[in-house]
């Protein structure tokens, strides 16, 4: 109860200020690295639009020939040195992983803010495409989903075979209002975010413009971002698309389910051929 109260008070202070930068929790701690799991990787450095220096890891499978590559825009806490571990299973299946840090996270320089982090995501996509000539799957998790959807606007996305949005909220005002609705102290102020936060960078404003096959993932027990948020984005998005809801899974834990992993491998193995023409489909996993 105390944690919910502090969270709601925090959200109230954020939205009275109209400050989206407080959605970010940059962390410089190095939690682990791929070599500790017997994986080869390369440190990559590149510049964002404003010349902010960014850091990424390109991690390779042990197989002589990789099956493909996943681009990952991670969530708002910690940094790449903690987030890559959730994808080791996929690397072991023969896939490369390209994961980067937004400004102020990990070894990336600068001071975090929403617009800058979107530009960082765009710069990471451009760097990858300048150095990797094949198609790849772009994944955005939690806040990273919003950043990715924004970064994909007004660019040539030819190399992207599909987009995966995992546990992402539809808008900044929506997620703030939901959090404030949880506690009696902030409940009367749940309307404030709709006045103080712009919808300019909301995922719901961008998702319909993505003309690539879309896969939405969400855990039914997500207490950070409600599964309803993925449903909203799913309804707004263009065809072809799928929504996978995983029972008993919490925030960004959908891919911990073995059946989901099996289907995800099929999804990325088959690429565009996985999706039937103009199909909208939902799956629920036990």
C-alpha positions as CSV (number, residue, x, y, z in Angstrom):
1,X,0.0,0.0,0.0
2,X,2.8,2.4,0.9
3,X,4.6,1.7,-2.5
4,X,1.3,2.4,-4.4
5,X,0.9,5.6,-2.4
6,X,4.4,6.8,-3.1
7,X,4.0,5.9,-6.8
8,X,0.8,7.8,-7.2
9,X,2.2,10.9,-5.4
10,X,5.2,10.7,-7.7
11,X,2.9,10.6,-10.8
12,X,1.0,13.5,-9.5
13,X,4.1,15.6,-9.1
14,X,5.3,14.6,-12.6
15,X,2.1,15.6,-14.4
16,X,1.6,18.8,-12.5
17,X,4.9,19.7,-14.1
18,X,4.1,18.1,-17.4
19,X,7.5,16.5,-17.4
20,X,7.9,13.3,-19.4
21,X,11.6,13.1,-18.7
22,X,10.7,11.7,-15.2
23,X,9.5,8.5,-16.9
24,X,13.2,7.7,-17.4
25,X,15.4,6.0,-14.7
26,X,18.9,6.0,-16.2
27,X,21.5,3.7,-14.5
28,X,25.2,3.5,-15.0
29,X,25.7,0.2,-13.2
30,X,27.3,-2.6,-15.3
31,X,25.3,-5.7,-14.2
32,X,26.9,-8.3,-16.3
33,X,28.1,-8.8,-19.9
34,X,27.7,-11.4,-22.7
35,X,31.1,-13.0,-22.2
36,X,30.0,-14.2,-18.7
37,X,27.4,-16.3,-20.6
38,X,30.0,-17.5,-23.1
39,X,28.8,-15.2,-25.9
40,X,30.8,-13.1,-28.2
41,X,29.9,-9.4,-28.6
42,X,31.1,-6.1,-29.9
43,X,31.0,-2.7,-28.2
44,X,29.5,-0.2,-30.6
45,X,29.6,3.6,-30.4
46,X,27.7,6.0,-32.6
47,X,26.2,9.5,-32.4
48,X,22.6,10.6,-32.0
49,X,21.2,13.5,-34.1
50,X,22.6,16.1,-31.6
51,X,26.0,14.4,-31.5
52,X,25.3,12.7,-28.1
53,X,27.6,9.7,-28.0
54,X,25.7,6.4,-27.6
55,X,26.7,2.9,-26.7
56,X,25.4,-0.5,-27.9
57,X,26.2,-4.2,-27.9
58,X,26.0,-6.4,-30.9
59,X,25.8,-9.9,-29.5
60,X,26.4,-13.0,-31.6
61,X,25.3,-16.6,-31.3
62,X,27.7,-19.5,-31.0
63,X,26.6,-20.9,-34.4
64,X,28.8,-20.2,-37.4
65,X,25.8,-18.6,-39.3
66,X,23.2,-16.6,-37.6
67,X,19.5,-17.1,-38.4
68,X,18.7,-13.4,-38.2
69,X,18.8,-10.4,-35.9
70,X,16.7,-8.7,-33.3
71,X,16.9,-5.0,-32.7
72,X,15.9,-4.1,-29.1
73,X,14.7,-0.8,-27.6
74,X,14.6,-1.7,-23.9
75,X,12.5,-0.2,-21.1
76,X,13.0,2.8,-18.9
77,X,15.0,1.3,-16.0
78,X,18.6,-0.1,-15.7
79,X,20.5,-0.4,-19.0
80,X,21.5,-2.8,-21.7
81,X,23.7,-4.8,-19.3
82,X,20.6,-6.1,-17.5
83,X,18.1,-6.2,-20.3
84,X,20.1,-8.4,-22.7
85,X,19.9,-11.4,-20.3
86,X,16.2,-11.9,-21.1
87,X,17.2,-12.6,-24.7
88,X,19.9,-15.1,-24.1
89,X,17.5,-17.9,-25.0
90,X,17.0,-16.4,-28.4
91,X,20.7,-15.9,-29.0
92,X,21.2,-19.6,-28.1
93,X,18.7,-20.4,-30.8
94,X,21.0,-18.8,-33.3
95,X,20.0,-15.1,-33.5
96,X,22.1,-12.0,-33.2
97,X,20.9,-9.2,-30.8
98,X,21.6,-5.5,-31.2
99,X,20.8,-3.6,-28.0
100,X,21.6,0.0,-27.3
101,X,21.4,2.5,-24.4
102,X,19.5,5.8,-24.6
103,X,21.3,8.9,-23.5
104,X,22.5,8.9,-19.9
105,X,22.0,5.1,-19.6
106,X,25.0,2.8,-19.2
107,X,28.0,4.1,-21.2
108,X,25.9,6.5,-23.3
109,X,26.5,10.2,-22.6
110,X,24.1,13.1,-22.4
111,X,21.0,13.9,-20.3
112,X,17.8,11.9,-20.8
113,X,14.7,13.4,-22.2
114,X,11.9,12.1,-24.4
115,X,12.6,13.8,-27.7
116,X,16.3,13.0,-27.4
117,X,15.6,9.3,-26.6
118,X,13.5,9.0,-29.7
119,X,16.3,10.5,-31.7
120,X,18.7,8.0,-30.0
121,X,16.4,5.1,-31.1
122,X,16.4,6.5,-34.7
123,X,20.2,6.8,-34.7
124,X,20.5,3.2,-33.4
125,X,18.2,1.9,-36.3
126,X,20.3,3.9,-38.8
127,X,23.6,2.6,-37.4
128,X,22.4,-1.0,-37.6
129,X,21.1,-0.6,-41.2
130,X,24.4,1.0,-42.3
131,X,26.3,-2.1,-40.9
132,X,23.8,-4.9,-41.4
133,X,22.4,-5.5,-44.8
134,X,19.8,-8.2,-44.1
135,X,16.2,-7.9,-42.8
136,X,15.7,-7.9,-39.0
137,X,12.9,-7.7,-36.4
138,X,12.5,-4.5,-34.4
139,X,11.4,-5.0,-30.8
140,X,10.3,-2.3,-28.3
141,X,9.6,-3.2,-24.7
142,X,7.6,-1.0,-22.3
143,X,8.6,2.6,-22.8
144,X,11.0,1.3,-25.5
145,X,7.9,0.5,-27.5
146,X,6.8,4.1,-27.5
147,X,10.3,5.2,-28.5
148,X,10.5,2.7,-31.3
149,X,7.1,3.6,-32.8
150,X,8.1,7.2,-32.8
151,X,11.5,6.4,-34.4
152,X,9.9,4.4,-37.2
153,X,8.0,7.4,-38.4
154,X,9.1,9.1,-41.7
155,X,11.9,6.8,-42.4
156,X,12.6,4.0,-44.9
157,X,11.8,0.8,-43.0
158,X,12.6,-1.6,-45.9
159,X,15.0,-3.8,-43.8
160,X,12.5,-4.3,-41.0
161,X,10.5,-7.5,-41.6
162,X,8.2,-7.1,-38.6
163,X,7.7,-4.9,-35.4
164,X,7.1,-6.3,-31.9
165,X,5.6,-4.1,-29.2
166,X,5.9,-5.7,-25.8
167,X,4.0,-4.3,-22.7
168,X,3.7,-0.8,-24.0
169,X,1.2,1.9,-22.9
170,X,-1.0,3.8,-25.4
171,X,-0.2,7.2,-24.1
172,X,1.6,9.1,-21.3
173,X,-1.6,10.7,-20.0
174,X,-3.4,7.3,-19.9
175,X,-0.7,5.5,-17.9
176,X,-0.4,8.4,-15.5
177,X,-4.1,8.6,-14.9
178,X,-4.3,4.9,-14.2
179,X,-1.6,5.1,-11.6
180,X,-3.3,8.0,-9.9
181,X,-6.6,6.2,-9.9
182,X,-5.1,3.4,-7.7
183,X,-4.8,5.5,-4.6
184,X,-7.5,7.6,-2.8
185,X,-5.1,10.5,-2.2
186,X,-4.4,11.1,-5.9
187,X,-7.7,9.7,-7.3
188,X,-9.4,13.2,-7.4
189,X,-6.5,14.4,-9.6
190,X,-6.5,11.6,-12.2
191,X,-7.7,14.1,-14.9
192,X,-4.6,16.3,-14.5
193,X,-2.3,14.3,-16.9
194,X,-4.7,14.9,-19.7
195,X,-4.2,18.7,-19.3
196,X,-0.5,18.7,-18.5
197,X,0.9,16.1,-20.9
198,X,1.0,16.4,-24.7
199,X,0.0,13.4,-26.8
200,X,2.5,14.3,-29.5
201,X,4.7,11.3,-28.8
202,X,2.0,8.8,-27.6
203,X,2.1,5.3,-29.1
204,X,-1.5,5.6,-30.0
205,X,-0.7,8.5,-32.3
206,X,2.0,6.5,-34.1
207,X,1.0,2.8,-34.3
208,X,-1.5,3.1,-37.2
209,X,1.2,4.6,-39.4
210,X,3.4,1.4,-39.1
211,X,3.0,-0.4,-42.4
212,X,4.8,-3.6,-41.2
213,X,3.4,-6.8,-39.7
214,X,2.9,-6.0,-36.0
215,X,3.0,-8.4,-33.0
216,X,1.8,-7.2,-29.6
217,X,2.9,-9.1,-26.4
218,X,1.5,-8.6,-22.9
219,X,1.2,-10.5,-19.6
220,X,-2.2,-10.8,-18.0
221,X,-0.7,-10.1,-14.6
222,X,1.1,-6.9,-15.6
223,X,0.6,-4.5,-12.7
224,X,2.9,-1.8,-14.2
225,X,1.1,-1.4,-17.5
226,X,-2.3,-2.9,-17.9
227,X,-2.9,-5.5,-20.7
228,X,-5.7,-3.2,-21.9
229,X,-3.0,-0.8,-23.2
230,X,-1.8,-3.4,-25.7
231,X,-5.4,-4.1,-26.7
232,X,-5.9,-0.3,-27.4
233,X,-2.8,-0.3,-29.6
234,X,-3.8,-3.5,-31.3
235,X,-7.2,-2.0,-32.3
236,X,-5.6,1.1,-33.6
237,X,-2.9,-0.5,-35.7
238,X,-3.0,-1.5,-39.3
239,X,-3.2,-5.0,-40.7
240,X,-1.6,-7.5,-40.5
241,X,-1.3,-7.9,-36.8
242,X,-1.5,-10.2,-33.8
243,X,-1.9,-9.8,-30.1
244,X,-0.6,-12.5,-27.7
245,X,-1.8,-12.3,-24.2
246,X,0.1,-14.6,-21.7
247,X,-1.7,-15.7,-18.6
248,X,0.2,-15.4,-15.3
249,X,3.0,-13.3,-17.0
250,X,4.0,-10.0,-15.4
251,X,5.6,-7.0,-17.0
252,X,7.7,-7.8,-20.1
253,X,7.6,-11.5,-19.1
254,X,5.5,-12.9,-21.9
255,X,8.5,-14.5,-23.6
256,X,9.4,-16.5,-20.5
257,X,6.5,-18.8,-21.5
258,X,7.9,-21.8,-23.4
259,X,4.9,-22.0,-25.8
260,X,5.2,-18.3,-26.6
261,X,8.9,-18.8,-27.2
262,X,8.2,-21.6,-29.7
263,X,5.6,-19.5,-31.5
264,X,7.9,-16.5,-31.5
265,X,10.7,-18.5,-33.1
266,X,8.2,-19.5,-35.8
267,X,7.2,-15.9,-36.2
268,X,10.7,-14.6,-36.8
269,X,11.8,-17.6,-38.8
270,X,9.0,-17.2,-41.3
271,X,9.1,-13.4,-41.5
272,X,6.5,-11.9,-43.8
273,X,5.2,-15.4,-44.7
274,X,4.0,-15.9,-41.1
275,X,1.2,-13.3,-41.5
276,X,-1.8,-14.0,-43.6
277,X,-2.9,-11.2,-45.8
278,X,-4.8,-8.5,-43.9
279,X,-5.5,-10.6,-40.9
280,X,-6.1,-9.5,-37.3
281,X,-5.7,-12.3,-34.8
282,X,-5.4,-12.7,-31.0
283,X,-4.0,-15.6,-29.0
284,X,-4.2,-16.4,-25.3
285,X,-1.5,-18.5,-23.8
286,X,-2.0,-20.5,-20.6
